[in-house]
Amino acid sequence: MVERSAQLREFTKDWLHTYAEFTPGWSTAEEWRQIEYILKVLQPIRFWTLWMSKTRGVLNHQVVQVYQDMFNDLQTQISWLEPKQM
């Protein structure tokens, strides 16, 4: 849902010109930047979830590798986000 809101950002902005009473719900530039960070951090989890949902059969032999890849990527994301202030 967060990804879809980011994709529809410009459309929503135009929609708010018509329905101004919903303007207080519009995110600030800082909030949009945080949404982009969230999407970047969650991207590998989304990838593996979609990949596993498309496969048929048992994946027991691949579970360790999938989790290892996800944790490695999360460690990379943590080191990337560490110097940033939110």
C-alpha positions, 0 to 999 in steps of 0.5 A: 500500500505504501508503494502504491501511494508513492506511485500515485503521489502526483495523481493524489496531488492533483486530486487534492486541488479538487477536494481541498478538504482532504489537504491536511492529510497530505504528507510533507516532503520529509514524510515522503522521503521517509516513505522512500526510505521504508520502501528501499529497506523493505524491497528485498523482503518484498522480492523474496515474498513475491518470489516464494508466492510464485513457486510451486512445491517445497522450498525447504532446501532454499529457506536458509539461503533466502533468509541469509540473503534477506538478513545480509541485505538488511545489514547493508540497509542498516549501515546505509541508514545509520548516518542519516537522521530521521 
